[in-house]
Amino acid sequence: MSSVPRFWRNLGSRYNLEGTRCSECGEHFYPPRNVCVNCRREGEIEPYMFKGTGEIVTYTFIHTAAEGFEIQAPYTLAIIQLDEGPRLTSQVVGDPGEIHIGMRVRSVFRKLGEDGERGMIYYGTKFVPIDA
C-alpha cells in the first residue's frame, strides 16, 4: 500500500513540471496533452520534463487572498513563460519590489497549504528569481 504523500508526489505534472512534447513539430505542452494541437493525429506525443526556467510575462500582487491562502498574503502571482514555450500561472517567491516583467525565474518545490489544523500538507511548484 502506498502512502498519500507518495501518491501526490507521483503526479508529475504538478510536482515535477512534467509535460509532453510532439515528436513531429517539437511543440511542448504544459499541462500534458494527448494530442498535438498543430499536427493532430499525425504527431506523436511523448513525455517531457521541463527545465523549470523561464521569465515573467506579467504579474500581480495579491493582497486579499482566497480562502486557505490568507496567511501567505500579500504574495505575487505571475504568468511564467517556460524556456520551452508553454505558459503557466504560479506564485513567485521573493522581494515584491524586485519582481518585474522579463525577470528570469526558476521553479522550486514548496509548500502550498494544508487542510485544517492537523490536515494533509500539500506541495507544488512555485518560482524564485534567478540570481544574476
N, C-alpha and C positions, 0 to 999 in steps of 0.2 A: 504494500500500500504506500502510495507516495503522499508526502505532506502537502498541505495547502500552499506554503511558500514555494516549494519546488514546482508545483503546478503553475503558479503565476510566473515564476522565473522562466519557465519553458515557453511562454508566449513571446516568441522572438520579436515580433513587430512592435511590441510595447516596451520591451526592456533592452533590446539589443540593436535597435534601428535596422531590423531585417525587413527587406522588401523584396521586390522582384525586378528582373531585367529581361527585356526582349532580346533574344539572341539574333533576331533578324535585323532590327533597326537600331538596337542599342539603347532604346528608351528605358529609363529607370522609373519605378513606381513605389511610392510610399503613401499610404499603406499598400501592402501587396495586392496585386491583381492576378486574375487567372487568364485574362485575355488582353493582348496589346491593343490600345485604342487606335494605333496607327496601322498596324498590319492585320488586325483582326485575327482570323484563324490561321493565317499564313505564318505568323510569328510563333516562336516557341518561348514560353515563359520559364525562367529559371530563378531559383532563389538568389538573392544578392544581399551582402552585408555592407551597409553604408559605412564610410569612413567616420562619419559623425562630425564633420567640419562643414562650415558654411558661413553665410553672412546674414545680418539682419536686413530684411526688406522694409519692414515697418514695425512699429511698436506702440504700446500704450501703457500707462501706469494705472493699475487697478487699486483704487483707494477703498471702495466698498465691495468687498469680496463676496462671492457666492457662499451659500451655506456650506460649512465644513472647511472653508479656507480663510475664515476671518482672522485667525492667528497669524497668517502669512502677510496680510495687508499692511502697508502697501507693497505691491510686487509688480514686476514688469512682465508683460505678456507680449510676445513678438511673433511675427511670421518670419521663419528662418528658411532661406533657400539653401538646401544642401549643395555641396560642390558638384554632385552628380545630377542636379536639376530639380528634383521634387521640392515642394514647399510644405512646411508643416507649422502648426501653431504650438508654441511651447513657452514656458516660463524661462526668463533669463535671470540668472543669479549674479548679482554684482552691484556695484555702486550706481544707483539710478542716474546720477549726474554725469557719469562716464558713457552711458549707453547712447549709441547713435546709429542712424541708418548707414549701412555699409560696414559696420563693425564685424570683424571676424570672430566667430564663436565655435566652440566645440561641445559635444554632448558629454554629459556626466549622468551617473546613476544616483538619484536622490530620493529621499522620502517625499511622497506626495501628500499623504494624510493617513488617517486611521479611522476606523469605525468604532465610535463610542470610547469611553474611558479605558476599557480593557479589550477593545476590539482589535481586529487584524490590522496591522500596519501594511500599507501598500506603497509600492515604489514605482518609479518611472523615469523617463528621460527629461532632463532639464538641460539648459545650455549655460555656459560661462564664457566670458571673453577670453580670447587667445591673447596671451601676453605678447606685446610687440617686441 
